[in-house]
C-alpha cells in the first residue's frame, strides 16, 4: 500500500558550483555516492543534483522532511542504472517496515526525484 510520496527538484547549476567542494560532498554524500558523482565526467553535477533531490524526496515521503543526516540515505544503482535507496542509522529506523521506490530524471537544467513509500501495515499513517 502506498503510504507516502515525496518529490524534489534541484538546479544542476547549483551543484556545478558545489561539486568541487570536498567539504560539501563529505557532509551530504556517502563515499560511494561521491565516487559515483565524480566519476560522471561532464554529468557529475547532474548526478549530484539527482542524488540530492532523491535524499530530499525520501524525507518528504516519510512526512518528516530532513529529520536525519543526509548521508544516512544513500542512493545506489543497479547494473542497469536503476537508482535505489540504501538506508542507514536513523533514516533506516524511520523507514523501517517500508519499501521505497525511486525515480530520478534530469532536463532543462533541473534534476528531479520521486520517492514512493510502500508499507504492508495499513495502520502506518501515510
N, C-alpha and C positions, 0 to 999 in steps of 0.2 A: 504494500500500500504506500502510495506517495504521501509523505508527511512533511515535506518541505522542499522549496525550490529557491535557489539563490542565483542571482545574475550580477555580473560586474563587468565594467568596461575600464580599460586603461589605455592612455595615449602612449603610443610607441615612442614618440619623440621624447617624452619624459624619461623613459627607460634608457634611451640612447645616451642621454646626458649622465645617467647614474651607473651604467654598466661597467665603467672603468673604475668606479669607486669600490675598492675591495671591502671597505667597512660596510657599505650598503648591502653588498652581496652577502657578506657573512652574517649580517643582522637579520635578514629576511629570507634567505635561501639556504638549503642544506648544501653540503659539499657536492653531492651528486647532481643537484639542480644547477649549481654553479658551473660544474664541468659541462653539463648539457647546454647551458646558456652560452658559455664562452666558446664551445665547440661549434656553434652555429654560424660562424663567419659573419657574413652580411646580415643574416637573420637573427643575430644574437639579441638585439633589442626587441625584436618581435617575439622571440621565445620568452624573454624575460617578462614582457608585458602580459603575455598569455598566462604564464605561471602565476604572476602576481594577482591577476584577475581571478584565477582559479582558487587561490587561497581565500580571497575576499568572498567569493561566491559560496565557498564552503561554510563560512561563518553565517552568511545570510540564510543558507538552507537550514541551519540549526535555529535561527531566530535570535541568535545571541550577538551577532556581529563579531568583532575580533576580540573575543574573551580568552585568547590563548596566544602563545608565541607562534608567529607565522612559520617558524622552522619546524613546528610540530605537525604541520600539514604539508607533506611532501608530495610533489607531483612527479610521477614516473611515467614511463611509456612502454607499451608492449613492443615487440619486434616490428610490428606493422605500423607503429607510431601512435596508436590509440592511447590517450592520456588516462591515468587513473590515480587515485589517492593512496598514499601510504601514511597512516596516522600514527602519531607518537604522543606520549605524555598526556597532558590534559586534553588536547584535541581528540585523542583516541578515546579517552574516558567519556567526553561529551558526546561523541558519535557512537558510543558503544551500543551494540544491538541493531545498528542501522547499516545499510549498504549505501554507497554513493555512486552515482553515475556522473561523469564529467565530459563536457564537450568544450573545446577551445577553438576559436576562429579569429582570423585577422583580415582586416580590409580597410582601405582608406585611411591608414594611419592610426587605426584603433584595433586593439585586441579585446576580445570578449570571451567570457566563460560562463557556462551554465552548469550548476550542480543540482542534481535531483537526489533528495534523501528518500530512501525506501526503508520502511520499518514493518516487520511482520506483526508486531504488537499493536493492535488497534487502540490501545489506551494511551499510547505515546502522543502527545499533542503535536499538531502539525503546524 
